[in-house]
């Protein structure tokens, strides 16, 4: 029985696409934060693993938006550093030229039953810090 090359290629492509989609969903986790008035927000996408592998940050404070994702709306920023010692998670964001620190994010870890919680603050340049509460690992 002859093998139809087009069918084989389509099958292999579909299987590869399905495995990529399945593995990508399991490879990331996120932290979502808001302030008490819900006019500031923070979304952090992390790679799964023992260290904070920050993939992207979306931040909105006092009507200003910042993002590490080029295709998303907001002022472009770059992750200068991310550090998690198990108690405090720190992220510093800088402008694209790395000439000035644009934002700092500090989140304390807390646990309530099985739900991971974080509380902390966001600060944009020299503005006053904004307190946030977060859900996520």
Backbone as ProteinMPNN parsed JSONL, in Angstrom:
{"seq_chain_A": "XXXXXXXXXXXXXXXXXXXXXXXXXXXXXXXXXXXXXXXXXXXXXXXXXXXXXXXXXXXXXXXXXXXXXXXXXXXXXXXXXXXXXXXXXXXXXXXXXXXXXXXXXXXXXXXXXXXXXXXXXXXXXXXXXXXXXXXXX", "coords_chain_A": {"N_chain_A": [[0.841, -1.169, 0.0], [0.749, 2.148, -0.949], [2.245, 5.029, 0.548], [0.836, 8.067, 1.31], [2.392, 11.003, 0.939], [1.628, 13.643, 1.554], [-0.404, 13.274, 3.456], [1.072, 12.118, 5.543], [2.84, 14.221, 6.183], [1.009, 16.192, 7.035], [-0.078, 14.883, 9.276], [2.176, 14.573, 10.954], [2.836, 17.283, 11.343], [0.486, 18.194, 12.65], [0.605, 16.654, 14.997], [2.992, 17.604, 16.127], [2.338, 20.295, 16.547], [0.218, 20.017, 18.376], [1.57, 18.851, 20.568], [3.354, 20.898, 21.192], [1.597, 22.975, 21.947], [0.399, 21.808, 24.181], [2.605, 21.434, 25.896], [3.518, 24.062, 26.244], [1.505, 25.272, 27.707], [1.758, 24.053, 30.179], [4.205, 24.925, 30.967], [4.328, 27.473, 31.993], [3.455, 29.824, 34.572], [1.404, 32.211, 36.31], [1.259, 35.423, 37.929], [-1.092, 37.559, 39.243], [-2.001, 40.824, 40.037], [-3.699, 43.424, 41.875], [-4.587, 46.746, 42.981], [-6.288, 48.139, 45.887], [-8.311, 49.797, 44.922], [-8.626, 48.965, 42.383], [-7.499, 50.303, 40.199], [-4.939, 50.033, 39.469], [-2.759, 47.585, 38.116], [-1.039, 44.427, 37.773], [0.561, 41.982, 35.909], [2.355, 39.067, 35.782], [4.205, 36.748, 33.99], [5.619, 33.663, 34.507], [8.217, 31.262, 33.988], [7.919, 27.816, 34.655], [9.608, 26.303, 37.345], [12.503, 26.073, 39.572], [13.618, 28.601, 39.967], [13.025, 32.182, 39.612], [12.018, 32.666, 36.573], [11.324, 35.081, 34.719], [9.108, 35.711, 32.213], [7.41, 37.679, 31.083], [6.088, 40.972, 31.792], [3.325, 42.912, 32.57], [2.116, 46.055, 33.309], [0.168, 48.445, 34.974], [-0.263, 51.596, 36.198], [-1.614, 54.388, 37.756], [-2.84, 55.321, 35.368], [-0.823, 54.968, 33.507], [0.755, 52.691, 31.304], [2.874, 49.844, 31.086], [5.046, 47.502, 29.493], [6.738, 44.407, 28.861], [6.463, 43.071, 26.599], [6.743, 43.321, 23.172], [4.567, 43.425, 21.331], [2.392, 44.275, 22.748], [0.198, 46.836, 24.122], [1.497, 49.851, 25.584], [4.192, 51.498, 27.386], [7.428, 50.507, 26.416], [9.445, 48.35, 28.372], [12.266, 46.805, 30.005], [13.316, 43.841, 31.652], [15.42, 44.238, 34.255], [16.395, 42.91, 36.494], [15.439, 40.015, 38.363], [14.535, 38.512, 41.327], [14.02, 36.012, 43.713], [13.815, 35.097, 46.955], [12.312, 33.292, 48.305], [10.842, 34.47, 50.292], [10.605, 37.177, 49.591], [9.86, 38.621, 46.509], [11.481, 40.178, 43.934], [11.441, 42.505, 41.317], [12.954, 44.492, 38.925], [12.411, 46.985, 36.567], [13.593, 48.502, 33.619], [14.188, 51.242, 31.29], [14.27, 50.828, 27.673], [16.873, 51.371, 26.873], [18.283, 50.905, 29.116], [19.023, 52.977, 30.829], [17.724, 54.157, 32.917], [15.903, 53.318, 35.885], [12.642, 52.289, 35.661], [10.47, 51.069, 36.958], [9.757, 49.433, 40.069], [9.077, 46.337, 41.603], [7.879, 44.722, 44.374], [7.142, 41.902, 46.135], [5.75, 40.134, 48.796], [5.717, 36.775, 49.888], [2.951, 34.751, 50.812], [0.867, 32.286, 52.32], [-2.303, 30.829, 52.137], [-4.192, 28.337, 53.208], [-4.418, 26.226, 50.526], [-3.953, 28.087, 48.598], [-1.746, 30.164, 46.946], [-0.641, 33.362, 47.922], [0.266, 36.802, 47.482], [1.519, 39.867, 48.7], [2.3, 43.314, 48.324], [4.118, 45.99, 46.758], [4.097, 48.376, 44.03], [6.159, 50.597, 42.275], [6.485, 53.414, 40.332], [9.013, 55.065, 38.82], [9.688, 58.077, 40.434], [7.292, 58.246, 41.742], [4.787, 57.87, 44.374], [4.677, 54.706, 46.138], [2.431, 51.996, 45.265], [0.216, 49.95, 46.9], [-0.409, 46.451, 46.534], [-2.328, 43.425, 46.146], [-1.969, 39.978, 45.429], [-2.586, 37.062, 43.399], [-1.322, 33.91, 42.866], [1.508, 31.793, 42.185]], "CA_chain_A": [[0.0, 0.0, 0.0], [1.585, 3.331, -1.041], [2.054, 6.021, 1.599], [0.572, 9.392, 0.785], [3.32, 11.913, 1.614], [0.881, 14.794, 2.059], [-1.085, 12.857, 4.68], [2.102, 11.935, 6.571], [3.312, 15.547, 6.579], [-0.063, 16.819, 7.808], [-0.189, 14.187, 10.551], [3.342, 14.935, 11.762], [2.683, 18.69, 11.699], [-0.582, 18.299, 13.643], [1.095, 16.086, 16.249], [3.984, 18.527, 16.681], [1.618, 21.463, 17.016], [-0.518, 19.632, 19.581], [2.497, 18.658, 21.689], [3.871, 22.214, 21.559], [0.547, 23.694, 22.665], [0.217, 21.178, 25.481], [3.753, 21.678, 26.761], [3.617, 25.483, 26.546], [0.538, 25.602, 28.742], [2.255, 23.541, 31.437], [5.522, 25.469, 31.246], [4.262, 28.812, 32.564], [2.498, 30.16, 35.62], [1.285, 33.667, 36.331], [0.895, 36.155, 39.134], [-1.943, 38.695, 38.893], [-2.135, 41.718, 41.194], [-4.454, 44.67, 41.756], [-4.637, 47.528, 44.209], [-7.612, 48.087, 46.522], [-9.283, 50.534, 44.102], [-8.621, 48.3, 41.071], [-7.068, 51.145, 39.089], [-3.571, 49.62, 39.14], [-2.7, 46.132, 37.965], [0.241, 43.835, 37.444], [0.506, 40.59, 35.475], [3.693, 38.522, 35.578], [4.229, 35.371, 33.497], [6.858, 33.02, 34.929], [8.486, 29.9, 33.567], [7.885, 26.883, 35.772], [10.932, 25.858, 37.746], [12.912, 26.457, 40.917], [14.071, 29.988, 40.031], [12.066, 33.058, 38.937], [12.309, 32.905, 35.168], [10.256, 36.007, 34.341], [8.94, 35.825, 30.769], [6.839, 38.97, 30.705], [5.446, 41.787, 32.82], [2.381, 43.941, 32.129], [1.949, 46.88, 34.488], [-0.628, 49.656, 34.775], [-0.31, 52.379, 37.43], [-1.983, 55.796, 37.588], [-3.129, 55.616, 33.97], [0.324, 54.658, 32.636], [0.922, 51.262, 31.054], [4.221, 49.403, 30.759], [5.059, 46.113, 29.08], [7.977, 43.824, 28.338], [6.08, 42.404, 25.359], [6.716, 44.314, 22.094], [3.294, 43.486, 20.609], [1.334, 44.725, 23.645], [0.168, 48.289, 24.313], [2.173, 50.357, 26.764], [5.578, 51.908, 27.226], [8.3, 49.327, 26.481], [10.423, 48.253, 29.441], [13.07, 45.58, 30.002], [13.569, 43.3, 32.983], [16.821, 44.401, 34.625], [16.687, 41.805, 37.385], [14.34, 39.372, 39.08], [15.124, 37.701, 42.38], [13.05, 35.487, 44.665], [14.5, 34.337, 47.998], [11.323, 32.484, 48.987], [10.014, 35.364, 51.091], [10.392, 38.423, 48.864], [10.084, 38.54, 45.07], [11.866, 41.509, 43.466], [11.629, 42.714, 39.88], [13.264, 45.861, 38.531], [12.209, 47.231, 35.143], [14.317, 49.679, 33.136], [13.834, 51.63, 29.929], [14.906, 49.964, 26.671], [18.313, 51.663, 26.786], [18.828, 50.584, 30.444], [19.642, 54.179, 31.394], [17.032, 54.54, 34.142], [14.938, 52.358, 36.421], [11.29, 52.784, 35.434], [9.535, 50.526, 37.945], [10.185, 48.355, 40.957], [7.995, 45.483, 42.071], [8.287, 43.962, 45.544], [6.007, 41.086, 46.563], [5.975, 39.184, 49.88], [4.98, 35.521, 49.754], [2.086, 34.329, 51.906], [0.069, 31.114, 51.951], [-3.561, 30.638, 52.838], [-4.599, 26.988, 52.832], [-3.69, 25.759, 49.341], [-3.869, 29.162, 47.612], [-0.624, 31.079, 47.142], [-0.977, 34.779, 47.905], [1.384, 37.722, 47.616], [1.175, 41.261, 48.921], [3.489, 44.111, 48.111], [3.911, 47.302, 46.164], [4.66, 48.764, 42.742], [6.54, 52.001, 42.28], [6.893, 53.925, 39.03], [9.99, 56.148, 38.931], [9.677, 58.744, 41.739], [5.924, 58.337, 42.251], [4.593, 57.091, 45.604], [4.374, 53.293, 45.892], [1.034, 51.566, 45.261], [0.075, 48.631, 47.493], [-1.167, 45.487, 45.741], [-2.456, 42.032, 46.588], [-1.785, 39.146, 44.236], [-2.886, 35.637, 43.398], [-0.408, 33.187, 42.006], [2.619, 31.151, 42.907]], "C_chain_A": [[0.895, 1.243, 0.0], [1.238, 4.329, 0.073], [1.897, 7.39, 0.94], [1.408, 10.397, 1.584], [2.6, 13.105, 2.223], [0.179, 14.449, 3.371], [-0.089, 12.69, 5.821], [2.584, 13.291, 7.089], [2.261, 16.246, 7.438], [-0.193, 16.198, 9.19], [0.958, 14.554, 11.484], [3.237, 16.38, 12.225], [1.624, 18.864, 12.784], [-0.135, 17.761, 14.992], [2.11, 17.014, 16.917], [3.317, 19.764, 17.256], [0.86, 21.16, 18.303], [0.414, 19.457, 20.771], [3.089, 19.987, 22.134], [2.843, 22.974, 22.379], [0.35, 23.108, 24.056], [1.386, 21.48, 26.404], [3.884, 23.149, 27.124], [2.671, 25.862, 27.672], [1.03, 25.148, 30.106], [3.556, 24.214, 31.854], [5.482, 26.848, 31.874], [3.227, 28.885, 33.681], [2.421, 31.68, 35.656], [0.912, 34.174, 37.715], [0.085, 37.358, 38.67], [-2.216, 39.508, 40.143], [-3.018, 42.909, 40.853], [-4.337, 45.438, 43.064], [-6.064, 47.506, 44.741], [-8.684, 48.789, 45.706], [-9.423, 49.944, 42.706], [-8.275, 49.244, 39.925], [-5.582, 50.946, 38.765], [-3.549, 48.105, 39.048], [-1.304, 45.703, 37.541], [0.0, 42.392, 37.047], [1.923, 40.152, 35.134], [3.542, 37.092, 35.083], [5.61, 34.816, 33.802], [6.99, 31.66, 34.269], [8.462, 29.004, 34.792], [9.301, 26.42, 36.081], [11.319, 26.41, 39.094], [13.375, 27.908, 41.056], [13.081, 30.877, 39.29], [12.515, 33.399, 37.532], [11.176, 33.766, 34.623], [10.233, 36.137, 32.82], [8.427, 37.201, 30.372], [6.191, 39.649, 31.904], [4.555, 42.808, 32.115], [2.01, 44.734, 33.365], [1.144, 48.12, 34.139], [-0.767, 50.359, 36.124], [-0.627, 53.824, 37.074], [-2.183, 56.183, 36.117], [-1.985, 55.36, 33.006], [0.444, 53.145, 32.513], [2.347, 50.982, 30.623], [4.159, 47.933, 30.394], [6.452, 45.681, 28.639], [7.724, 43.114, 27.015], [5.954, 43.424, 24.233], [5.357, 44.47, 21.409], [2.155, 44.028, 21.467], [1.351, 46.241, 23.794], [0.887, 48.681, 25.603], [3.597, 50.764, 26.452], [6.471, 50.67, 27.327], [9.3, 49.445, 27.631], [11.137, 46.908, 29.331], [13.281, 45.135, 31.441], [15.067, 43.415, 33.262], [17.256, 43.27, 35.548], [15.408, 41.284, 37.998], [14.969, 38.418, 40.079], [14.04, 37.282, 43.351], [13.802, 34.648, 45.689], [13.549, 33.456, 48.792], [10.395, 33.3, 49.873], [9.651, 36.633, 50.333], [10.771, 38.232, 47.402], [10.337, 39.958, 44.586], [12.005, 41.501, 41.955], [11.917, 44.193, 39.67], [13.13, 45.966, 37.026], [12.927, 48.519, 34.76], [13.813, 50.035, 31.742], [14.628, 50.765, 28.945], [16.402, 50.193, 26.53], [19.037, 51.338, 28.094], [19.561, 51.77, 31.058], [18.959, 54.64, 32.678], [16.07, 53.441, 34.573], [13.555, 52.98, 36.312], [10.344, 52.326, 36.537], [10.222, 49.494, 38.827], [8.935, 47.632, 41.449], [8.558, 44.68, 43.24], [7.058, 43.232, 46.068], [6.438, 40.112, 47.652], [5.131, 37.945, 49.646], [4.15, 35.266, 50.999], [1.295, 33.123, 51.416], [-1.21, 31.13, 52.772], [-4.157, 29.342, 52.338], [-3.779, 26.551, 51.625], [-3.49, 26.855, 48.309], [-2.659, 30.056, 47.893], [-1.08, 32.526, 47.006], [0.3, 35.589, 48.015], [0.814, 39.11, 47.889], [2.447, 42.067, 48.718], [3.167, 45.46, 47.535], [4.595, 47.416, 44.816], [5.06, 50.223, 42.882], [7.064, 52.377, 40.905], [7.774, 55.144, 39.258], [9.933, 56.771, 40.318], [8.28, 58.93, 42.314], [5.818, 57.567, 43.573], [4.269, 55.636, 45.281], [2.875, 53.019, 45.996], [0.995, 50.16, 45.836], [-0.807, 47.726, 46.648], [-1.301, 44.17, 46.494], [-2.546, 41.176, 45.337], [-2.243, 37.717, 44.478], [-1.921, 34.984, 42.431], [0.8, 32.698, 42.771], [3.797, 32.085, 43.17]], "O_chain_A": [[1.735, 1.374, 0.89], [0.082, 4.448, 0.479], [2.72, 7.806, 0.124], [1.157, 10.614, 2.769], [2.95, 13.53, 3.324], [0.173, 15.258, 4.299], [-0.378, 13.083, 6.951], [2.72, 13.483, 8.297], [2.598, 16.833, 8.466], [-0.398, 16.912, 10.172], [0.74, 14.817, 12.667], [3.522, 16.675, 13.386], [1.842, 19.606, 13.741], [-0.458, 18.345, 16.026], [2.087, 17.187, 18.136], [3.689, 20.231, 18.332], [0.866, 21.974, 19.227], [0.078, 19.875, 21.879], [3.309, 20.192, 23.327], [3.186, 23.559, 23.406], [0.153, 23.854, 25.015], [1.178, 21.757, 27.586], [4.328, 23.458, 28.23], [3.014, 26.697, 28.509], [0.742, 25.807, 31.105], [3.967, 24.076, 33.006], [6.533, 27.359, 32.262], [2.265, 28.118, 33.723], [3.28, 32.36, 35.095], [0.34, 33.462, 38.54], [0.529, 38.1, 37.794], [-2.61, 38.968, 41.177], [-3.082, 43.348, 39.704], [-4.032, 44.87, 44.113], [-6.951, 46.922, 44.119], [-9.855, 48.418, 45.786], [-10.265, 50.392, 41.928], [-8.706, 49.019, 38.794], [-5.04, 51.617, 37.888], [-4.234, 47.419, 39.807], [-0.508, 46.491, 37.028], [-0.683, 41.654, 37.758], [2.602, 40.77, 34.315], [2.824, 36.302, 35.696], [6.631, 35.392, 33.424], [5.992, 30.984, 34.019], [8.938, 29.397, 35.857], [10.095, 26.175, 35.172], [10.544, 27.145, 39.706], [13.51, 28.394, 42.179], [12.359, 30.389, 38.42], [13.306, 34.321, 37.331], [10.181, 33.242, 34.122], [11.194, 36.605, 32.21], [8.942, 37.819, 29.44], [5.804, 39.008, 32.881], [4.985, 43.481, 31.179], [1.625, 44.148, 34.377], [1.405, 48.771, 33.127], [-1.316, 49.8, 37.073], [0.011, 54.413, 36.202], [-1.743, 57.248, 35.684], [-2.157, 55.519, 31.798], [0.261, 52.413, 33.485], [2.958, 51.765, 29.896], [3.324, 47.193, 30.915], [7.235, 46.476, 28.117], [8.655, 42.614, 26.384], [5.121, 44.324, 24.331], [5.034, 45.565, 20.948], [1.051, 44.223, 20.958], [2.395, 46.869, 23.616], [0.883, 47.936, 26.583], [4.143, 50.427, 25.402], [6.289, 49.861, 28.237], [9.916, 50.491, 27.836], [10.669, 45.995, 28.65], [13.409, 45.964, 32.342], [15.882, 42.776, 32.597], [18.354, 42.732, 35.404], [14.423, 42.009, 38.136], [15.83, 37.612, 39.726], [13.226, 38.105, 43.769], [14.367, 33.609, 45.348], [13.925, 32.925, 49.837], [9.283, 32.868, 50.173], [8.52, 37.111, 50.421], [11.857, 37.744, 47.089], [9.51, 40.844, 44.797], [12.615, 40.597, 41.383], [11.197, 45.049, 40.186], [13.668, 45.14, 36.289], [12.875, 49.508, 35.492], [13.114, 49.255, 31.097], [15.551, 50.054, 29.343], [17.126, 49.291, 26.108], [20.258, 51.476, 28.18], [20.584, 51.605, 31.721], [19.53, 55.418, 33.442], [15.5, 52.73, 33.746], [13.324, 54.078, 36.817], [9.51, 53.102, 37.003], [11.133, 48.784, 38.4], [7.888, 48.237, 41.677], [9.596, 44.031, 43.108], [6.053, 43.858, 46.406], [7.385, 39.349, 47.462], [3.968, 38.043, 49.254], [4.596, 35.533, 52.115], [1.081, 32.968, 50.213], [-1.186, 31.414, 53.97], [-4.58, 29.247, 51.186], [-2.551, 26.512, 51.704], [-2.918, 26.601, 47.248], [-2.563, 30.641, 48.972], [-1.816, 32.869, 46.081], [1.296, 35.126, 48.571], [-0.24, 39.476, 47.37], [3.549, 41.556, 48.918], [2.096, 46.018, 47.776], [5.527, 46.678, 44.497], [4.367, 50.997, 43.541], [7.974, 51.736, 40.379], [7.328, 56.142, 39.825], [10.115, 56.058, 41.304], [8.098, 59.687, 43.268], [6.656, 56.712, 43.863], [3.649, 55.358, 44.254], [2.149, 53.708, 46.712], [1.666, 49.265, 45.323], [-1.824, 48.162, 46.11], [-0.491, 43.847, 47.363], [-3.116, 41.581, 44.324], [-2.279, 37.237, 45.611], [-1.731, 35.456, 41.31], [1.07, 33.151, 43.884], [4.791, 31.672, 43.767]]}, "name": "protein", "num_of_chains": 1, "seq": "XXXXXXXXXXXXXXXXXXXXXXXXXXXXXXXXXXXXXXXXXXXXXXXXXXXXXXXXXXXXXXXXXXXXXXXXXXXXXXXXXXXXXXXXXXXXXXXXXXXXXXXXXXXXXXXXXXXXXXXXXXXXXXXXXXXXXXXXX"}
